[in-house]
Amino acid sequence: MEVISIGKITIDKISLPGSEENNISLSVLRLDKIHPVVSGNKWFKLRYYIDEALFLGKKTIVTFGGAWSNHIIATAAACKMQGLSSIGIIRGEKPAILSATLLDANRMGMTLHFISRKDYTEKTIPPGFSKEEYYFINEGGYGKTGAGGAATITQHFKQEDYTHICCAVGTGTMMAGLINSGLPHQKFTGISVMKNNTALDAAIRSLLHDRNRPFDLLHDYHFGGYAKTNVALIHFMNEFYTRSGIPSDIVYTGKLFYAAADLVRKNYFPPASRVLLIHSGGLQGNASLHKNTLIF
Ligand SMILES: *Cc1c(COP(=O)(O)O)cnc(C)c1O
């Protein structure tokens, strides 16, 4: 398997309709470039969990996710690299045909264990799965250790260069890490990819060093809910690729870039803002689409 190449991260300047007229500089932090499958923020969120598991002498990592989960595939890969065993507890009954994500995770050595959606919602640990040598990681890597790893993303750009930092938000772990290592004057904007996820604000705050630190969470760009897409989003992602050369994914970064374009149009960013958009990866999830839906 290809190794993770942190050195491949770039910062790409882009423009969106109206950005230049308003003297808004837009840059994209390309975390998607570190690995073709384990792209983006998941490796950062996992790194200290893995370190802790190794430190504690654990042999096996157990975590949770759905059929197209970036977290599942990243965990499988990270464990393989570190010589750990991995078990994925997967939401829903085992399908006749496994998703590309689960096939890849399995190929990397992850044992897949399917549980009902109800048990999954309650995060029921299946019988026999609470062994001493197992180390558990929350779904999506949520938690302080994950936020600590995500905070190291900021080592890959010059903080002083940006007034605004925007990212897609699932569990909020990455955003919390970015805020924790941000500068006092910086503004943070998270684009929630779930419909009406009202618990998110508290979930992020509980990971912050300063719980009163202001940030914006926007809930209007979910396109119907988690992993939901429509023609407008696909059209935007293709157009964005043509314009910038940057591929995005349907679950997170497509919605982030769409939101950024809308926010520029609505003058959300004051003139002279220097905005950094975090490309948090996730491109492997596009394999759930019909071929030729996306032009990249
Ligand atoms: C998981 C993921 C996110 C969300 O990260 P959280 O820390 O859960 O908010 C954003 N983008 C991509 C591509 C992801 O895979």
The ligand as an SDF file (V2000), in Angstrom:
LIG
                    3D

 15 15  0  0  0  0  0  0  0  0999 V2000
  -14.9350   12.7670    8.3100 C   0  0  0  0  0  0  0  0  0  0  0  0
  -14.7940   13.8660    7.3240 C   0  0  0  0  0  0  0  0  0  0  0  0
  -15.1140   15.1950    7.6480 C   0  0  0  0  0  0  0  0  0  0  0  0
  -15.6910   15.6000    8.9610 C   0  0  0  0  0  0  0  0  0  0  0  0
  -14.7980   15.5310   10.0150 O   0  0  0  0  0  0  0  0  0  0  0  0
  -15.3300   15.6230   11.5000 P   0  0  0  0  0  0  0  0  0  0  0  0
  -14.1110   15.7300   12.2970 O   0  0  0  0  0  0  0  0  0  0  0  0
  -16.0920   14.3460   11.7780 O   0  0  0  0  0  0  0  0  0  0  0  0
  -16.2440   16.7810   11.5910 O   0  0  0  0  0  0  0  0  0  0  0  0
  -14.9170   16.1670    6.6900 C   0  0  0  0  0  0  0  0  0  0  0  0
  -14.4500   15.8430    5.4750 N   0  0  0  0  0  0  0  0  0  0  0  0
  -14.1580   14.5840    5.1190 C   0  0  0  0  0  0  0  0  0  0  0  0
  -13.6960   14.3260    3.7430 C   0  0  0  0  0  0  0  0  0  0  0  0
  -14.3170   13.5580    6.0230 C   0  0  0  0  0  0  0  0  0  0  0  0
  -14.0340   12.2910    5.6520 O   0  0  0  0  0  0  0  0  0  0  0  0
  1  2  1  0
  2  3  1  0
  2 14  2  0
  3  4  1  0
  3 10  2  0
  4  5  1  0
  5  6  1  0
  6  7  2  0
  6  8  1  0
  6  9  1  0
 10 11  1  0
 11 12  2  0
 12 13  1  0
 12 14  1  0
 14 15  1  0
M  END
$$$$
